[in-house]
Amino acid sequence: MPTNASAAAHALTDVTASDSTLRRFLHGLPGVDAVGLEGRAASLGTRSIKTTAKAYAIDLAISMVDLTTLEGADTPGKVRALGAKAVHPDPTDRTTPSTAAVCVYPDMVATAKEAVAGSTVKVASVATAFPAGRAPLGVKLADVREAVAAGADEIDMVIDRGAFLAGNYMKVYDEIVAVKEASGAARLKVIFETGELSTYDNIRRASWLGMLGGADFIKTSTGKVAVNATPSNTLLMLEAVRDFRAQTGIQVGVKPAGGIRTSKDAIKFLVLVNETAGEDWLDNHWFRFGASSLLNDLLMQRQKLATGRYSGPDYVTVD
């Protein structure tokens, strides 16, 4: 087994040497037992967390949120307000942790960067013709470079699902490698849009393809389609990053995005992380929630634990 990143890279060289070797590797991955996967995800979702453990889990979940606005109607004022909320999610309680990041379109990166200046909050930017990914590679790379030049700490790219579903894995791999290079020091999250990949086997293949290409995170979805993050597809991706580290020594993060709206949901996902990948991933450097409405529910639950009263939605800002 490789013991460092250099040895791992050497061990994986043959896998990505050609389209045929890459295809052989991806289709040689073990098939996914859908019934078993969904059963395990459902079983872990029944775990109950109480009192101090629940308070810890809520604060951990808050610290893992990528507070996101990706709308055509986004304005500088909205992004500044979002940045202020990311830094101090509950202005009445400064013990509330900051979120991990704010996630915006490339043209809003500079505004977001200014809004979170002096804090630990990162600025993430979607790129590569988000959310469809239907653009020439040169356009995608220009998108990435502009976001990085504006100050983005993290880049969220989307894969070419059409190429992936057509079996053109090398094209997808080459684009990930190129985007990783264009991202420079910014961490790269690779979005698969799992709701469009149709099968669990495809999600497993996409996970390994993203990691082979140099992803720092693998991410379920854009939040712009009907099926986004689910416990089952996130569990599958957690298994992939666990197995990838066991084989290569390289740790990769996971980001479920879209459809996670309540504290109860978030805690279920944290249980998945702990029981599947392990405690090393229970940190916002390695696990994130792509969310907009989730943070408000986490804040309301946090207030309830502190005061014994449920404050209601009027006590948090509307994003």
Backbone bond lengths (Angstrom), bond angles and torsions (degrees), N, CA, C in turn:
res aa  C-N    CA-C-N  psi(-1)  N-CA   C-N-CA  omega(-1)  CA-C   N-CA-C  phi
1 M - - - 1.465 - - 1.530 109.35 -
2 P 1.335 119.40 134.10 1.452 120.49 178.56 1.522 110.63 -60.51
3 T 1.347 116.57 142.72 1.458 119.92 -177.24 1.516 113.12 -107.15
4 N 1.309 119.15 -5.10 1.460 120.95 177.41 1.513 109.50 -151.23
5 A 1.353 114.75 172.26 1.465 119.16 -174.73 1.518 112.02 -63.50
6 S 1.327 117.62 -36.96 1.459 120.79 -179.92 1.523 111.14 -63.21
7 A 1.324 115.83 -44.96 1.460 119.64 179.21 1.518 110.65 -66.30
8 A 1.325 115.91 -37.02 1.467 119.79 179.06 1.520 110.86 -63.68
9 A 1.334 115.49 -44.45 1.462 119.24 -179.97 1.522 110.39 -60.55
10 H 1.337 115.79 -41.05 1.470 119.66 179.16 1.533 110.41 -65.00
11 A 1.338 116.73 -40.57 1.461 120.48 -178.30 1.517 111.80 -65.50
12 L 1.335 116.66 -28.90 1.459 120.15 -176.52 1.523 113.03 -94.21
13 T 1.329 117.26 -2.06 1.461 120.22 -177.65 1.523 111.83 -57.31
14 D 1.314 117.15 -45.14 1.462 120.61 -177.82 1.520 111.90 -65.05
15 V 1.319 117.34 -30.61 1.465 121.24 -178.34 1.523 111.27 -62.16
16 T 1.330 116.67 -38.96 1.465 121.05 -175.81 1.532 112.40 -104.62
17 A 1.319 116.48 18.75 1.461 120.20 -176.91 1.522 112.74 -69.52
18 S 1.330 116.33 -30.05 1.457 119.83 -178.45 1.520 109.49 -155.85
19 D 1.317 115.27 168.15 1.459 119.46 178.84 1.527 110.88 -61.44
20 S 1.334 116.66 -38.00 1.469 119.65 -177.04 1.525 111.65 -69.71
21 T 1.346 117.25 -40.32 1.466 118.71 179.49 1.524 111.07 -69.68
22 L 1.313 115.75 -36.44 1.463 119.36 178.56 1.522 110.44 -66.40
23 R 1.321 116.14 -44.13 1.463 120.74 178.35 1.530 110.32 -62.10
24 R 1.321 116.40 -43.12 1.462 120.32 -179.73 1.531 110.47 -61.56
25 F 1.319 116.61 -41.37 1.469 119.94 179.70 1.526 111.24 -66.36
26 L 1.330 116.87 -48.55 1.471 119.85 -175.92 1.523 111.57 -65.64
27 H 1.316 116.95 -39.43 1.463 119.47 179.50 1.523 111.90 -80.68
28 G 1.329 116.50 -8.40 1.459 120.15 174.78 1.519 113.06 -90.05
29 L 1.346 117.13 -5.31 1.463 119.60 176.41 1.529 109.16 -64.60
30 P 1.325 118.40 148.40 1.470 119.68 -179.95 1.522 111.68 -58.16
31 G 1.317 116.65 139.60 1.456 121.08 175.83 1.522 110.92 -65.64
32 V 1.324 115.87 150.03 1.464 120.78 -177.73 1.522 110.14 -87.97
33 D 1.308 116.63 127.90 1.467 122.72 172.66 1.526 107.05 -81.01
34 A 1.326 117.08 96.69 1.461 121.36 -173.85 1.522 112.17 -60.55
35 V 1.320 116.82 -42.58 1.464 120.10 -179.66 1.524 110.57 -63.81
36 G 1.326 115.54 -44.52 1.456 119.64 179.20 1.521 112.48 -64.85
37 L 1.345 116.48 -41.68 1.463 121.34 179.69 1.524 110.82 -61.96
38 E 1.323 116.05 -50.42 1.463 119.82 -178.04 1.522 111.55 -66.63
39 G 1.334 116.27 -35.02 1.457 120.02 177.89 1.519 111.66 -65.52
40 R 1.329 117.03 -42.63 1.462 119.97 179.51 1.522 110.41 -66.83
41 A 1.332 117.33 -42.55 1.468 120.23 178.67 1.527 110.79 -60.50
42 A 1.331 116.39 -42.35 1.470 120.41 179.51 1.527 110.75 -66.00
43 S 1.329 116.38 -40.36 1.461 120.28 -179.21 1.523 111.53 -64.72
44 L 1.327 116.80 -44.73 1.457 120.01 179.26 1.526 111.55 -66.19
45 G 1.328 116.01 -27.30 1.463 120.35 179.18 1.510 113.99 -70.67
46 T 1.333 117.67 -9.97 1.466 120.45 179.31 1.525 112.10 -91.35
47 R 1.340 117.31 -5.09 1.460 119.99 -179.53 1.532 109.75 -61.94
48 S 1.319 116.60 138.22 1.459 122.05 -179.05 1.520 109.75 -109.39
49 I 1.352 116.78 132.89 1.456 122.35 178.93 1.524 108.02 -121.00
50 K 1.320 117.34 130.04 1.455 121.65 -173.53 1.527 112.15 -123.02
51 T 1.318 115.40 164.75 1.474 128.06 169.96 1.524 113.57 42.50
52 T 1.357 116.86 -120.61 1.460 119.12 -172.87 1.524 112.33 -63.38
53 A 1.324 117.55 -33.70 1.464 120.45 177.58 1.521 110.43 -65.54
54 K 1.325 116.78 -37.77 1.459 120.60 178.81 1.526 110.30 -67.51
55 A 1.329 116.80 -41.97 1.461 120.17 178.33 1.529 110.58 -60.88
56 Y 1.342 116.14 -42.41 1.461 120.57 177.53 1.528 110.66 -62.40
57 A 1.331 116.20 -43.92 1.464 120.67 -177.95 1.526 111.20 -64.17
58 I 1.336 117.61 -38.67 1.458 120.92 179.66 1.524 110.26 -65.83
59 D 1.333 117.28 -45.09 1.463 119.54 177.98 1.527 111.18 -63.74
60 L 1.328 116.57 -39.29 1.462 120.14 177.76 1.522 110.47 -62.81
61 A 1.335 116.76 -44.10 1.463 120.44 179.57 1.522 111.31 -62.61
62 I 1.336 117.45 -41.54 1.470 120.29 177.66 1.522 110.05 -58.28
63 S 1.328 115.65 -43.68 1.469 120.15 -177.87 1.524 112.58 -68.55
64 M 1.332 117.23 -12.72 1.462 121.79 -178.45 1.527 113.38 -100.49
65 V 1.315 118.05 -2.03 1.463 121.16 -175.87 1.521 111.05 -76.61
66 D 1.327 116.00 131.61 1.460 122.11 164.19 1.526 105.75 -94.86
67 L 1.334 116.55 97.61 1.465 121.33 -177.14 1.517 108.27 -69.61
68 T 1.309 116.10 121.41 1.465 120.61 -161.49 1.516 112.84 -124.49
69 T 1.346 115.44 136.85 1.463 120.85 165.56 1.524 107.95 -137.25
70 L 1.318 115.29 116.94 1.465 121.72 -177.02 1.514 108.93 -134.60
71 E 1.322 115.43 66.16 1.454 121.97 -177.71 1.519 110.35 -124.49
72 G 1.319 114.73 152.66 1.456 119.29 177.09 1.512 112.94 -64.51
73 A 1.325 117.16 -22.13 1.460 121.96 -178.72 1.527 113.06 -92.45
74 D 1.324 118.43 9.71 1.464 120.89 178.60 1.528 109.96 -60.29
75 T 1.317 115.98 136.63 1.460 122.59 177.73 1.523 109.20 -123.05
76 P 1.340 117.88 161.34 1.469 119.25 175.48 1.527 112.34 -56.02
77 G 1.332 116.91 -37.93 1.455 119.87 179.22 1.518 112.31 -63.44
78 K 1.331 116.58 -41.45 1.460 119.82 179.11 1.527 110.28 -64.97
79 V 1.316 117.09 -41.15 1.462 120.68 -178.93 1.528 110.36 -67.82
80 R 1.331 117.48 -39.83 1.468 119.39 177.14 1.525 110.90 -62.84
81 A 1.332 116.80 -41.03 1.463 120.35 178.39 1.523 110.61 -64.45
82 L 1.325 116.61 -39.31 1.456 120.74 178.94 1.529 110.65 -65.41
83 G 1.335 115.61 -40.21 1.453 119.54 177.68 1.523 112.02 -63.03
84 A 1.330 116.43 -41.31 1.464 120.12 178.49 1.524 110.60 -63.43
85 K 1.317 116.51 -38.92 1.468 119.89 178.86 1.524 110.87 -68.95
86 A 1.314 117.50 -36.01 1.464 120.12 178.62 1.527 110.98 -62.87
87 V 1.331 116.63 -39.71 1.460 121.08 -178.98 1.529 110.92 -71.66
88 H 1.339 116.66 -45.02 1.467 121.73 -179.97 1.534 108.40 -129.67
89 P 1.337 117.77 81.28 1.471 120.17 -175.95 1.530 113.50 -57.06
90 D 1.330 117.68 -34.78 1.469 121.67 176.84 1.517 107.73 -125.47
91 P 1.337 117.92 96.17 1.466 120.69 -176.66 1.524 113.38 -60.71
92 T 1.336 118.06 -19.44 1.462 121.15 179.76 1.530 111.81 -83.44
93 D 1.328 117.27 -8.88 1.459 121.04 -177.81 1.525 108.75 -142.95
94 R 1.330 115.70 96.62 1.459 120.11 -175.27 1.524 112.64 -75.03
95 T 1.342 117.96 -0.89 1.472 119.06 173.07 1.524 111.32 -81.01
96 T 1.320 116.36 -9.39 1.465 119.95 177.92 1.525 109.45 -67.10
97 P 1.326 119.16 128.14 1.468 119.86 -179.04 1.526 112.15 -66.85
98 S 1.317 115.78 152.30 1.460 120.66 172.06 1.517 109.40 -70.42
99 T 1.326 116.06 160.01 1.460 119.33 173.37 1.526 109.03 -77.07
100 A 1.321 115.63 169.58 1.469 119.78 -178.99 1.523 111.53 -70.63
101 A 1.333 115.81 -42.09 1.461 119.11 -172.51 1.525 110.46 -160.00
102 V 1.314 114.69 166.10 1.456 121.50 163.00 1.519 106.19 -112.09
103 C 1.320 116.86 141.03 1.461 121.69 -176.72 1.520 109.18 -120.10
104 V 1.333 117.13 122.89 1.461 122.55 -173.86 1.529 109.83 -140.15
105 Y 1.336 114.83 172.13 1.464 120.12 172.39 1.537 109.87 -72.16
106 P 1.347 117.80 158.24 1.468 120.41 -175.99 1.527 114.60 -55.63
107 D 1.325 117.96 -34.89 1.463 118.88 -177.74 1.524 112.82 -72.34
108 M 1.315 117.85 -9.75 1.457 122.13 178.98 1.529 112.71 -105.99
109 V 1.323 117.53 3.85 1.465 120.68 -176.04 1.522 111.23 -62.95
110 A 1.323 117.69 -46.98 1.466 120.30 -177.74 1.522 110.99 -60.77
111 T 1.332 117.11 -40.96 1.467 121.18 178.42 1.523 110.58 -63.77
112 A 1.341 116.66 -44.23 1.459 120.93 179.70 1.532 110.63 -65.22
113 K 1.320 116.73 -39.97 1.460 121.17 -179.55 1.523 110.63 -60.60
114 E 1.310 116.18 -42.94 1.454 120.72 178.57 1.524 110.82 -65.09
115 A 1.338 116.40 -38.58 1.469 120.84 -176.44 1.521 112.74 -67.08
116 V 1.329 117.88 -29.55 1.468 120.23 -176.93 1.529 112.21 -106.78
117 A 1.320 117.06 10.10 1.461 121.20 -177.28 1.534 110.74 -55.44
118 G 1.339 115.71 137.44 1.450 121.08 178.28 1.513 114.75 84.81
119 S 1.335 117.01 0.11 1.463 121.39 -179.62 1.521 110.19 -111.61
120 T 1.316 115.52 179.07 1.466 120.78 176.41 1.523 112.05 -87.13
121 V 1.332 117.76 -5.03 1.466 121.80 -174.66 1.524 110.24 -71.03
122 K 1.325 116.43 128.63 1.455 122.17 177.38 1.526 110.19 -86.10
123 V 1.319 115.34 160.12 1.458 120.83 172.63 1.529 108.26 -110.56
124 A 1.327 115.19 118.44 1.465 121.64 176.88 1.519 108.54 -105.76
125 S 1.296 115.89 147.05 1.465 120.11 177.87 1.521 110.37 -133.44
126 V 1.329 115.85 130.82 1.457 119.26 170.44 1.522 107.98 -71.46
127 A 1.315 115.97 150.66 1.462 120.36 -178.53 1.514 108.92 -154.63
128 T 1.321 115.56 -169.47 1.471 124.34 179.39 1.523 111.93 58.94
129 A 1.340 116.05 47.55 1.468 122.51 177.17 1.530 111.75 60.55
130 F 1.324 115.86 42.80 1.464 122.78 176.02 1.535 109.32 -57.07
131 P 1.356 120.02 140.77 1.452 127.04 1.80 1.539 115.01 -96.13
132 A 1.328 118.05 -10.14 1.462 119.71 -173.35 1.523 112.78 -82.54
133 G 1.330 116.80 -29.41 1.455 119.58 -177.86 1.512 113.90 72.02
134 R 1.323 116.87 18.43 1.465 120.21 -176.92 1.525 109.69 -97.68
135 A 1.317 115.43 85.53 1.457 121.88 178.40 1.515 108.30 -158.98
136 P 1.330 117.85 155.71 1.466 119.75 176.12 1.520 110.44 -61.83
137 L 1.334 116.44 152.78 1.448 121.42 -177.07 1.525 111.96 -57.10
138 G 1.325 116.97 -39.30 1.468 119.64 179.96 1.524 112.19 -59.68
139 V 1.322 116.28 -38.87 1.466 120.72 177.98 1.527 109.92 -67.08
140 K 1.321 116.01 -42.43 1.466 120.17 179.55 1.524 111.20 -61.45
141 L 1.323 116.59 -44.18 1.457 119.84 -178.51 1.523 111.24 -67.83
142 A 1.322 117.24 -36.12 1.467 120.06 176.36 1.528 110.15 -63.40
143 D 1.326 116.05 -39.50 1.460 122.33 176.73 1.532 110.38 -57.46
144 V 1.327 114.94 -45.89 1.472 120.55 -179.41 1.523 110.53 -65.78
145 R 1.313 117.34 -47.50 1.460 120.64 -176.35 1.524 111.76 -62.94
146 E 1.321 116.84 -37.36 1.467 119.16 178.09 1.517 111.26 -66.18
147 A 1.318 116.79 -40.05 1.465 120.16 178.76 1.520 110.80 -64.72
148 V 1.333 116.84 -42.84 1.459 120.71 179.40 1.527 110.36 -66.29
149 A 1.320 117.29 -42.07 1.465 120.72 179.81 1.526 111.41 -62.75
150 A 1.337 116.36 -30.36 1.465 120.64 179.20 1.520 112.23 -79.21
151 G 1.350 116.73 -8.89 1.458 119.27 175.32 1.513 115.87 116.12
152 A 1.326 118.95 10.06 1.469 120.73 -179.06 1.526 110.75 -62.19
153 D 1.328 115.47 132.17 1.461 121.51 176.05 1.526 111.55 -86.95
154 E 1.329 115.61 -22.58 1.456 121.63 -176.00 1.528 109.09 -142.10
155 I 1.308 116.34 144.43 1.466 122.79 177.62 1.523 108.48 -118.60
156 D 1.336 116.64 128.38 1.467 122.35 174.94 1.526 107.92 -106.57
157 M 1.328 116.50 105.29 1.465 120.26 -178.96 1.527 109.90 -100.76
158 V 1.328 115.90 158.42 1.456 121.24 174.62 1.526 108.47 -112.21
159 I 1.327 115.36 139.62 1.463 117.71 177.27 1.532 109.68 -78.71
160 D 1.305 115.14 161.24 1.467 122.15 173.04 1.526 107.23 -78.63
161 R 1.351 115.45 94.92 1.471 118.72 -177.55 1.516 111.93 -64.53
162 G 1.321 117.39 -32.68 1.456 119.78 178.53 1.511 111.16 -61.02
163 A 1.332 116.15 -45.35 1.465 120.07 178.51 1.517 110.57 -64.49
164 F 1.335 117.31 -42.07 1.462 120.37 -179.62 1.523 110.71 -61.99
165 L 1.329 117.20 -48.27 1.459 120.65 -176.86 1.527 111.88 -68.20
166 A 1.333 116.27 -24.00 1.466 120.23 175.94 1.528 111.77 -81.74
167 G 1.329 116.33 -2.60 1.459 120.35 179.74 1.511 114.39 84.11
168 N 1.350 116.86 11.68 1.463 120.46 -179.77 1.534 108.54 -88.57
169 Y 1.323 115.55 67.01 1.465 120.70 -173.64 1.529 112.73 -65.53
170 M 1.322 117.16 -34.60 1.455 119.23 -178.38 1.525 111.68 -65.36
171 K 1.314 117.33 -35.47 1.468 119.79 176.74 1.520 110.15 -62.12
172 V 1.334 116.01 -44.66 1.467 120.06 179.36 1.519 110.09 -63.66
173 Y 1.322 116.03 -45.03 1.468 120.81 179.14 1.529 111.02 -59.74
174 D 1.323 117.01 -47.53 1.468 120.43 -178.43 1.526 111.11 -61.73
175 E 1.332 117.39 -37.07 1.465 119.74 178.79 1.525 110.93 -67.45
176 I 1.320 117.20 -40.25 1.465 119.78 178.24 1.522 110.11 -62.38
177 V 1.329 116.65 -45.06 1.463 121.13 179.04 1.530 110.35 -59.82
178 A 1.330 117.03 -44.07 1.464 121.21 -178.82 1.528 111.40 -65.73
179 V 1.326 116.38 -41.02 1.469 120.14 179.23 1.521 110.32 -67.53
180 K 1.343 116.36 -39.52 1.463 119.91 176.48 1.524 110.72 -58.09
181 E 1.299 116.54 -43.60 1.462 120.57 179.42 1.524 110.73 -64.88
182 A 1.332 116.80 -43.55 1.463 120.90 -179.74 1.523 112.07 -67.17
183 S 1.332 116.96 -22.75 1.460 120.88 -178.55 1.522 112.26 -75.52
184 G 1.323 117.33 -18.08 1.450 119.85 178.79 1.518 111.67 60.14
185 A 1.331 116.74 -125.11 1.462 121.85 -178.14 1.522 112.82 -80.44
186 A 1.332 117.55 -10.91 1.465 120.69 179.51 1.530 110.05 -70.08
187 R 1.324 116.99 139.91 1.464 120.81 177.63 1.524 109.27 -74.24
188 L 1.314 116.26 143.61 1.460 121.83 -174.96 1.517 111.31 -108.18
189 K 1.343 115.83 123.86 1.456 121.59 171.41 1.533 107.53 -105.68
190 V 1.325 115.74 128.64 1.466 121.01 -178.38 1.522 108.59 -106.13
191 I 1.337 115.72 119.16 1.468 122.79 -175.87 1.525 109.23 -96.39
192 F 1.335 115.58 129.29 1.462 119.78 -177.36 1.526 113.54 -96.22
193 E 1.307 118.08 -22.61 1.473 123.33 -168.92 1.528 108.82 55.97
194 T 1.321 114.63 67.29 1.464 121.36 -173.28 1.527 112.65 -58.43
195 G 1.334 117.43 -28.61 1.456 119.99 179.02 1.514 113.31 -65.09
196 E 1.332 117.45 -17.71 1.463 121.65 178.99 1.532 112.63 -101.60
197 L 1.325 117.57 -6.08 1.464 119.87 -177.88 1.524 113.57 -85.26
198 S 1.320 116.40 -10.58 1.474 123.76 168.48 1.526 115.79 75.92
199 T 1.326 118.87 -43.16 1.468 119.79 -173.99 1.520 110.78 -129.11
200 Y 1.321 115.22 155.68 1.454 120.26 175.08 1.525 111.35 -65.29
201 D 1.321 117.22 -35.48 1.459 119.60 177.08 1.528 110.72 -59.19
202 N 1.332 116.84 -40.71 1.462 119.96 177.77 1.524 111.48 -64.92
203 I 1.330 117.29 -37.99 1.471 120.27 179.07 1.520 109.79 -64.71
204 R 1.331 116.80 -41.50 1.475 119.41 177.47 1.521 110.24 -62.88
205 R 1.325 117.60 -44.43 1.465 120.37 -179.95 1.525 110.72 -63.21
206 A 1.330 116.33 -43.47 1.467 119.74 179.55 1.524 111.11 -62.94
207 S 1.327 116.69 -37.04 1.471 120.42 179.18 1.523 110.53 -61.18
208 W 1.312 116.04 -48.39 1.467 119.76 179.55 1.520 111.33 -67.62
209 L 1.318 117.52 -37.00 1.460 120.74 178.73 1.529 109.89 -62.62
210 G 1.337 116.46 -44.35 1.458 119.90 178.54 1.519 112.07 -62.05
211 M 1.323 116.71 -43.28 1.464 120.20 -178.93 1.523 111.58 -68.59
212 L 1.326 117.35 -39.11 1.462 120.44 176.30 1.525 111.19 -61.83
213 G 1.338 116.33 -32.93 1.460 120.98 -179.44 1.519 114.13 -77.92
214 G 1.330 116.98 -8.32 1.463 119.62 176.71 1.511 115.39 107.15
215 A 1.337 118.41 15.58 1.462 120.70 179.06 1.524 110.77 -59.78
216 D 1.329 116.21 138.02 1.462 121.19 170.59 1.525 110.37 -85.94
217 F 1.329 116.14 -26.39 1.462 124.40 175.75 1.516 108.08 -137.80
218 I 1.321 116.83 148.14 1.454 120.40 164.59 1.527 107.22 -112.81
219 K 1.313 115.81 139.34 1.463 121.87 -168.63 1.521 109.40 -129.07
220 T 1.320 116.29 137.75 1.462 119.72 -174.03 1.519 113.34 -64.94
221 S 1.332 116.97 -48.69 1.461 117.87 -161.98 1.521 112.69 -159.77
222 T 1.336 113.95 169.39 1.461 121.24 179.04 1.523 111.93 -87.47
223 G 1.326 116.96 -18.79 1.464 120.50 -172.16 1.518 112.26 82.14
224 K 1.326 116.96 6.75 1.460 121.38 -175.38 1.525 113.38 -109.55
225 V 1.344 117.39 7.65 1.461 120.33 179.03 1.525 108.78 -123.51
226 A 1.337 116.53 174.38 1.468 120.69 -173.50 1.521 112.71 -67.28
227 V 1.347 117.26 -39.64 1.469 121.19 -178.83 1.522 108.41 -111.35
228 N 1.331 115.97 118.65 1.459 120.60 -177.89 1.527 109.54 -115.47
229 A 1.323 117.94 -129.07 1.460 120.15 179.89 1.521 110.64 -70.55
230 T 1.318 116.31 135.26 1.459 122.53 172.34 1.524 107.69 -131.11
231 P 1.333 117.92 158.33 1.463 118.49 175.91 1.527 112.59 -56.52
232 S 1.321 116.99 -38.43 1.468 119.92 -176.88 1.519 112.43 -68.00
233 N 1.351 117.65 -47.92 1.460 116.77 -178.20 1.526 111.71 -71.05
234 T 1.341 117.08 -28.61 1.462 119.19 176.32 1.523 110.93 -71.50
235 L 1.331 116.90 -40.13 1.465 120.75 175.48 1.520 110.60 -58.07
236 L 1.315 117.18 -43.12 1.459 121.56 179.84 1.531 111.12 -61.77
237 M 1.319 116.60 -41.18 1.464 120.69 179.72 1.528 111.59 -71.38
238 L 1.328 117.08 -33.82 1.464 120.47 174.77 1.531 110.77 -64.77
239 E 1.323 116.66 -39.81 1.462 119.96 175.63 1.529 110.30 -61.45
240 A 1.342 115.89 -38.37 1.461 120.03 -178.49 1.529 111.37 -65.52
241 V 1.338 117.48 -45.70 1.468 118.49 -179.01 1.530 110.97 -68.70
242 R 1.324 116.63 -34.72 1.467 120.15 175.94 1.532 110.30 -61.57
243 D 1.327 116.68 -47.49 1.462 121.05 -177.77 1.526 111.21 -69.32
244 F 1.335 116.37 -35.14 1.464 120.52 178.83 1.524 110.32 -64.39
245 R 1.340 116.93 -42.71 1.468 118.59 178.12 1.521 111.47 -66.52
246 A 1.336 116.47 -38.82 1.461 119.43 178.59 1.519 111.17 -61.38
247 Q 1.327 116.50 -33.70 1.466 120.29 -176.97 1.523 112.86 -85.76
248 T 1.343 116.72 -33.59 1.466 120.06 -170.74 1.522 114.48 -116.89
249 G 1.331 118.18 -19.12 1.458 120.83 -173.25 1.509 113.80 82.65
250 I 1.337 117.79 2.76 1.464 122.45 -178.09 1.521 109.90 -102.32
251 Q 1.329 116.75 127.02 1.461 120.97 179.33 1.527 110.03 -95.14
252 V 1.320 115.83 135.13 1.466 123.06 -179.60 1.524 108.18 -126.53
253 G 1.330 117.11 140.52 1.455 121.54 -179.24 1.514 112.81 -84.16
254 V 1.333 115.64 168.79 1.464 122.73 178.85 1.529 108.50 -130.76
255 K 1.327 115.78 138.48 1.460 120.85 177.84 1.529 110.27 -133.76
256 P 1.336 118.22 102.55 1.463 119.27 168.81 1.519 109.01 -76.61
257 A 1.310 116.88 138.63 1.464 120.80 -176.38 1.519 110.63 -139.95
258 G 1.329 115.05 136.96 1.463 120.67 176.58 1.510 112.38 89.12
259 G 1.322 116.50 124.82 1.459 121.03 173.30 1.517 115.19 89.89
260 I 1.323 118.71 -2.11 1.475 121.69 177.88 1.527 106.30 -98.94
261 R 1.326 116.65 105.86 1.467 119.75 -168.68 1.521 114.92 -118.20
262 T 1.332 118.47 -19.07 1.457 120.24 -173.84 1.520 111.70 -122.22
263 S 1.336 115.18 159.78 1.462 120.51 176.52 1.520 110.58 -59.09
264 K 1.330 116.18 -39.83 1.466 120.85 179.30 1.520 110.04 -58.98
265 D 1.330 117.08 -44.26 1.465 120.62 177.43 1.526 110.66 -60.89
266 A 1.338 116.67 -47.29 1.464 120.88 -176.36 1.524 110.80 -60.75
267 I 1.323 117.07 -42.10 1.461 120.26 -179.22 1.527 110.75 -65.26
268 K 1.325 117.32 -36.83 1.460 120.28 175.70 1.531 110.90 -59.02
269 F 1.327 116.00 -40.56 1.461 119.36 179.57 1.531 110.86 -68.73
270 L 1.331 117.58 -36.35 1.463 120.02 177.31 1.524 111.09 -64.61
271 V 1.326 116.90 -36.09 1.467 120.44 175.01 1.533 109.59 -62.88
272 L 1.332 116.67 -42.73 1.468 120.14 177.05 1.520 110.96 -57.08
273 V 1.332 116.29 -44.08 1.462 120.64 -179.38 1.521 110.25 -61.20
274 N 1.335 116.18 -51.53 1.458 120.96 -175.74 1.527 111.78 -61.88
275 E 1.326 116.83 -42.56 1.459 120.95 -174.12 1.525 113.08 -82.59
276 T 1.317 117.89 -15.67 1.463 120.54 -175.92 1.530 112.14 -108.54
277 A 1.321 116.24 -59.59 1.462 119.93 -178.85 1.528 111.65 -88.69
278 G 1.336 116.63 -35.27 1.450 120.54 178.10 1.508 113.63 110.36
279 E 1.319 115.56 175.50 1.458 122.15 -173.85 1.522 113.28 -62.15
280 D 1.313 118.29 -25.50 1.463 120.39 -179.21 1.529 111.97 -60.41
281 W 1.318 116.80 -23.82 1.470 120.52 -179.87 1.534 112.55 -93.35
282 L 1.332 118.16 -2.45 1.465 120.61 -179.16 1.522 110.50 -85.47
283 D 1.315 114.74 62.73 1.455 122.78 -176.52 1.524 106.33 -158.56
284 N 1.335 116.73 145.60 1.466 117.30 -175.48 1.520 113.66 -71.87
285 H 1.333 117.07 -4.85 1.464 118.81 172.23 1.520 111.05 -75.19
286 W 1.359 116.06 -19.22 1.465 120.22 -174.48 1.522 114.05 -126.63
287 F 1.309 118.46 -8.27 1.462 119.64 177.77 1.520 109.08 -145.08
288 R 1.329 116.14 134.58 1.460 122.67 -178.88 1.527 110.42 -136.06
289 F 1.306 114.69 156.73 1.456 121.85 168.34 1.524 108.11 -111.14
290 G 1.331 117.96 123.18 1.450 121.21 171.48 1.514 107.74 -85.77
291 A 1.334 116.87 107.02 1.458 118.52 -168.44 1.523 110.85 -152.63
292 S 1.315 115.12 156.99 1.451 120.87 170.77 1.524 109.75 -122.70
293 S 1.332 116.85 -50.75 1.463 120.26 -177.26 1.531 113.12 -83.15
294 L 1.340 118.39 -19.29 1.461 120.91 -176.62 1.522 112.19 -58.41
295 L 1.321 117.56 -42.75 1.465 120.77 -173.90 1.531 111.19 -57.37
296 N 1.317 117.67 -41.57 1.469 119.44 -178.82 1.521 111.82 -61.22
297 D 1.315 117.24 -41.53 1.462 118.80 179.59 1.526 110.76 -67.88
298 L 1.317 117.48 -38.55 1.462 120.39 176.41 1.528 110.44 -60.45
299 L 1.329 117.03 -41.35 1.459 120.25 179.80 1.524 111.50 -66.19
300 M 1.322 117.10 -40.41 1.468 119.75 179.44 1.527 111.02 -66.35
301 Q 1.320 116.91 -39.75 1.460 119.76 177.50 1.526 110.96 -67.40
302 R 1.324 116.80 -36.57 1.462 120.46 177.54 1.530 110.64 -64.03
303 Q 1.335 116.54 -42.70 1.462 120.47 177.74 1.528 110.95 -62.87
304 K 1.319 116.42 -38.42 1.470 119.71 179.76 1.523 110.99 -64.78
305 L 1.332 117.34 -41.99 1.458 119.86 178.84 1.528 111.37 -63.79
306 A 1.338 116.30 -33.76 1.463 120.53 -177.09 1.525 112.40 -78.98
307 T 1.334 117.35 -35.31 1.468 120.53 -172.09 1.517 114.18 -111.94
308 G 1.350 116.24 -16.38 1.459 119.60 -175.57 1.506 113.24 82.19
309 R 1.346 115.86 0.73 1.466 120.43 -179.60 1.523 109.77 -123.01
310 Y 1.321 114.78 145.24 1.459 120.31 178.12 1.523 108.16 -90.26
311 S 1.338 117.01 112.87 1.463 120.43 -172.19 1.506 113.48 -71.01
312 G 1.324 118.27 -36.17 1.453 120.93 -177.47 1.513 112.45 91.24
313 P 1.321 118.16 166.28 1.467 122.80 -171.64 1.524 114.36 -66.69
314 D 1.335 118.44 -18.79 1.457 120.12 -179.93 1.527 112.44 -68.82
315 Y 1.339 116.89 -12.92 1.455 121.21 -176.51 1.514 112.56 -94.78
316 V 1.303 117.15 3.46 1.464 120.58 175.46 1.522 108.17 -129.51
317 T 1.324 115.81 156.63 1.450 119.55 -177.72 1.511 111.48 -73.38
318 V 1.312 116.43 150.23 1.455 121.72 175.37 1.528 107.34 -92.82
319 D 1.337 116.79 123.45 1.474 120.51 -176.42 1.528 110.84 -92.09
